[in-house]
Amino acid sequence: MTETETRLKALMLRGLEGDAPAYRAGLALLGTRLRAYFARRMAGAPGDVEDLVQETLLAVHLKRSTWDSSQSFTAWAHAVARYKLIDHWRRRKIRQTLPIEDHIEFLAADEPEPSVGIELDRALASLPERQRILVSDVKLTGLSLAEAGARAGISEGAAKVALHRALKALAERMRRADG
Amino acid sequence: MRTDDLINALAADGAPVRPPPRRLAAVAAAGALTALVLVLAWLHPRHDLGQAIQGGMFWMKALYTAALGLAGYLAIERLSRPAAGGRRGWWVGGAALALFAVAGVVQAMGSPDIQAALHMLRGHSWHSCSVNILILGLPMLALGLVAVRGMAPTQPVAAGFATGLFAGGVAATVYGLHCPESTFTFVALWYSLGVLLPAALGALVGRWVLRW
């Protein structure tokens, strides 16, 4: 389990330095852990698990600068997941308390199958067309930002800015989805 | 959407990230500058500024309010990250406040009679001091809340309070260029109140604003 922290931290550190494949692998590994974490706590609403995984991954990405890399990555990601879960319950007016739990448990290795998230698509559909197409191109067809930008008729720099804005807008819309 | 697709999109977004200390430093710089402009254009610096900066009390005041601002910074630098508390900042702030409160009481007790003590407490500007500090701190409070919202505070009320303390401390330090008061008694009451007002406002607003 601490081995997961070691792997995860190494991948995220490399990812933050601009190593995109390592970053992708780190997020994927974190995604499986998040899925297990939420699945164990959301037995009543399994349909929401993937939405929460995705909302949390978005937050992890957008808030990554607040991770102090001299600290445990797992502890940080756990706190983000916990915040998102409590916020989800608050929005749905579910009265639940989350016991203080250990990060070790956060890393527990059961791996439920991923399903398809719904909220993110809903949020995506509400974005301006240009941002929506950009996100779709980058995520689905695996186009590089430069290629996706060219298809949208904008420079790579502008595509960068647009993608970042789109992700921030997605995070905000998911957060407000059932507010 | 499949989570793998989302991860692809996230990996494609390499927008540079600025760690909290750098963002907060930018907030402090902008906040101090705004407060300075307000002091120059609206309140005007005290007439005896040249003389005052040679005296000890001018710097004691500045040191005190800067310590409160530093306390706010220390707290928010931690509170803007998940899974961290602001304890170190609260200690620094509490210690500075206690020190000045004691100095203020001792100075007031040393005055010949109650009238003199009250005079010291009211100074010449008790009615405007705290409110002026609050006003000078508002721009930085707003900037700070926006910046902290972009980070990841998980305790919105405490984070809002710390942001306000940070803004109030910086604003009060700049306010020292205008304010001619020079007793511990006055500063311990009205300056402290002036710094705590934006902090309280930050806590109040933070509850709603600092969600992500």
Boltz contact constraints between the chains, C-beta under 6 A:
constraints:
  - contact:
      token1: [A, 20]
      token2: [B, 11]
      max_distance: 6.0
  - contact:
      token1: [A, 23]
      token2: [B, 11]
      max_distance: 6.0
  - contact:
      token1: [A, 24]
      token2: [B, 7]
      max_distance: 6.0
  - contact:
      token1: [A, 24]
      token2: [B, 11]
      max_distance: 6.0
  - contact:
      token1: [A, 27]
      token2: [B, 7]
      max_distance: 6.0
  - contact:
      token1: [A, 28]
      token2: [B, 7]
      max_distance: 6.0
  - contact:
      token1: [A, 31]
      token2: [B, 3]
      max_distance: 6.0
  - contact:
      token1: [A, 53]
      token2: [B, 3]
      max_distance: 6.0
  - contact:
      token1: [A, 54]
      token2: [B, 3]
      max_distance: 6.0
  - contact:
      token1: [A, 54]
      token2: [B, 6]
      max_distance: 6.0
  - contact:
      token1: [A, 61]
      token2: [B, 10]
      max_distance: 6.0
  - contact:
      token1: [A, 63]
      token2: [B, 152]
      max_distance: 6.0
  - contact:
      token1: [A, 64]
      token2: [B, 17]
      max_distance: 6.0
  - contact:
      token1: [A, 65]
      token2: [B, 17]
      max_distance: 6.0
  - contact:
      token1: [A, 65]
      token2: [B, 19]
      max_distance: 6.0
  - contact:
      token1: [A, 66]
      token2: [B, 81]
      max_distance: 6.0
  - contact:
      token1: [A, 66]
      token2: [B, 151]
      max_distance: 6.0
  - contact:
      token1: [A, 66]
      token2: [B, 152]
      max_distance: 6.0
  - contact:
      token1: [A, 75]
      token2: [B, 83]
      max_distance: 6.0
  - contact:
      token1: [A, 79]
      token2: [B, 82]
      max_distance: 6.0
  - contact:
      token1: [A, 79]
      token2: [B, 83]
      max_distance: 6.0
  - contact:
      token1: [A, 80]
      token2: [B, 82]
      max_distance: 6.0
  - contact:
      token1: [A, 83]
      token2: [B, 154]
      max_distance: 6.0
  - contact:
      token1: [A, 114]
      token2: [B, 3]
      max_distance: 6.0
  - contact:
      token1: [A, 116]
      token2: [B, 2]
      max_distance: 6.0
  - contact:
      token1: [A, 117]
      token2: [B, 1]
      max_distance: 6.0
  - contact:
      token1: [A, 120]
      token2: [B, 1]
      max_distance: 6.0
  - contact:
      token1: [A, 121]
      token2: [B, 1]
      max_distance: 6.0
  - contact:
      token1: [A, 135]
      token2: [B, 9]
      max_distance: 6.0
  - contact:
      token1: [A, 138]
      token2: [B, 9]
      max_distance: 6.0
  - contact:
      token1: [A, 138]
      token2: [B, 12]
      max_distance: 6.0
  - contact:
      token1: [A, 139]
      token2: [B, 5]
      max_distance: 6.0
  - contact:
      token1: [A, 139]
      token2: [B, 8]
      max_distance: 6.0
  - contact:
      token1: [A, 139]
      token2: [B, 9]
      max_distance: 6.0
  - contact:
      token1: [A, 140]
      token2: [B, 5]
      max_distance: 6.0
  - contact:
      token1: [A, 145]
      token2: [B, 12]
      max_distance: 6.0
  - contact:
      token1: [A, 163]
      token2: [B, 13]
      max_distance: 6.0
  - contact:
      token1: [A, 164]
      token2: [B, 13]
      max_distance: 6.0
  - contact:
      token1: [A, 164]
      token2: [B, 15]
      max_distance: 6.0
  - contact:
      token1: [A, 167]
      token2: [B, 13]
      max_distance: 6.0
